[in-house]
Structure formats: C-alpha cells, structure tokens
Amino acid sequence: MASATIRATIRVTDPHGLHTRPAAFCLWAVLDLDACFTVSANGRTITGSRLLPFPALSCGVLRARQGDELTITATGPDAEEGLEAIRRVLAAGTRFPDNRRDYWGTKNLNKRGGA
C-alpha cells in the first residue's frame, strides 16, 4: 500500500481533558500500525517517531482541555486506520468498551490474538 499523509481535527470531549488514560489508549490503538503521528493543540506541537506523541499527550505538553481541538497528522500506509482508531478512542473518553474490537479495530487485535 502506498504511503499517505492525512490530517484530522478532533475535539477533546472528556471533561478532564486529554490525560493519561486516553493517551495510553491512543498509544495502544496505533501500536502495531505502520504510521507516524504529529499532534497539535493550543499552539503546541508534538512531533516525533511513530509512538512518541501519545505518552507526551498525558504529560501536559499540549494542555488540551475539554472543548479544545487536536490536529493530528498521520503519515504512512496505515495513516487512515490510525486516525480512525484515535477518533474512536477519544470519542469514548475513559470508558473501556466491552468489545475491544469495536474500539481498536481488527488489525491490532488480530496481531494480539483476538478480543
């Protein structure tokens, strides 16, 4: 598959803003995908390797609060799938779903042995 670069704007809906749990869920959701991510909010940008932006999200680097918009740029063969996974994670907030396949998608779960 050809490498793609796509961008999405996602609003933070969690009342506590973007903190450790959703950041960790974002990391888990894209762990096995072949894509690199850049995340921007409030005039700050986290750019780095494939997984670097997500642990930094929970360290207050972006200071993203409820209602703030994140601009996420993904590059690579799995860019579209990665952005969709991040959308699902941030839409769910801190709720951990009963069916992880709905939350993470199938690619990561297939690599980890299913739901």
C-alpha positions in Angstrom: 0.0 0.0 0.0 1.3 3.5 -0.8 2.3 5.9 1.9 -0.3 8.6 2.6 -0.4 11.7 4.7 -3.8 12.7 6.1 -4.9 15.2 8.8 -7.9 15.2 11.1 -9.2 17.7 13.7 -10.6 16.0 16.7 -12.3 17.8 19.6 -11.5 16.7 23.2 -14.8 15.7 24.8 -13.5 14.2 28.1 -14.4 16.6 31.0 -10.9 16.0 32.4 -9.2 16.9 29.1 -6.6 14.8 27.5 -4.9 12.8 30.3 -3.1 9.6 30.9 -5.8 7.1 30.2 -7.0 8.3 26.8 -3.4 8.9 25.8 -2.5 5.4 26.7 -5.5 4.1 24.8 -4.3 6.1 21.8 -0.9 4.5 22.0 -2.3 1.0 22.3 -4.7 1.6 19.4 -1.9 2.5 17.0 0.9 0.4 18.4 1.1 -2.1 15.5 0.2 0.3 12.7 2.7 1.5 10.1 2.2 5.2 10.6 3.8 8.2 12.2 1.8 10.9 14.0 2.1 14.6 14.8 -0.3 16.1 17.3 -1.0 19.8 17.7 -3.2 21.8 20.1 -3.1 25.3 21.7 -0.2 26.4 19.7 2.0 23.4 20.7 3.0 20.5 18.5 4.4 17.1 19.4 6.3 15.6 16.5 8.4 12.5 16.7 8.7 8.9 15.9 5.8 6.5 15.4 4.7 6.4 19.0 6.3 9.5 20.7 3.3 11.8 20.6 1.0 9.7 22.7 2.8 9.4 26.0 3.6 13.1 25.8 -0.1 13.8 25.5 -0.7 12.9 29.1 2.3 14.9 30.3 0.5 18.2 29.8 2.7 19.2 26.9 -0.4 20.2 24.8 -2.5 21.2 27.8 -5.6 20.0 25.9 -8.8 20.5 27.8 -12.4 19.6 27.1 -13.5 21.5 24.0 -10.0 22.0 22.6 -9.3 20.8 19.1 -6.4 18.4 18.4 -4.9 18.5 14.9 -3.5 15.0 14.2 -1.4 14.3 11.1 -0.7 10.8 10.2 1.8 9.6 7.6 2.3 6.0 6.3 0.5 3.1 4.9 -1.8 2.8 7.9 -2.4 6.5 8.4 -6.1 6.4 7.7 -6.7 3.4 10.0 -4.6 5.1 12.7 -6.6 8.3 12.6 -9.9 6.3 12.8 -8.6 4.4 15.8 -7.6 7.6 17.6 -11.1 9.1 16.8 -12.8 6.1 18.4 -10.5 6.3 21.5 -11.1 10.0 22.1 -14.8 9.7 21.4 -15.1 7.0 24.1 -13.1 9.0 26.7 -12.2 7.0 29.7 -14.9 4.3 29.1 -13.3 1.0 28.3 -15.6 -0.9 25.9 -16.9 -4.4 26.4 -15.9 -5.2 22.8 -12.4 -4.1 22.2 -12.7 -5.0 18.5 -15.2 -2.0 18.2 -12.8 0.2 20.0 -9.4 -0.6 18.5 -10.3 -2.1 15.1 -9.3 -5.6 13.9 -5.7 -5.2 12.9 -4.2 -4.8 16.4 -6.4 -7.4 17.9 -5.6 -10.0 15.2 -1.9 -9.4 16.0 -2.6 -9.9 19.7 -4.7 -13.0 19.4 -8.3 -11.6 19.2 -10.7 -9.9 21.6 
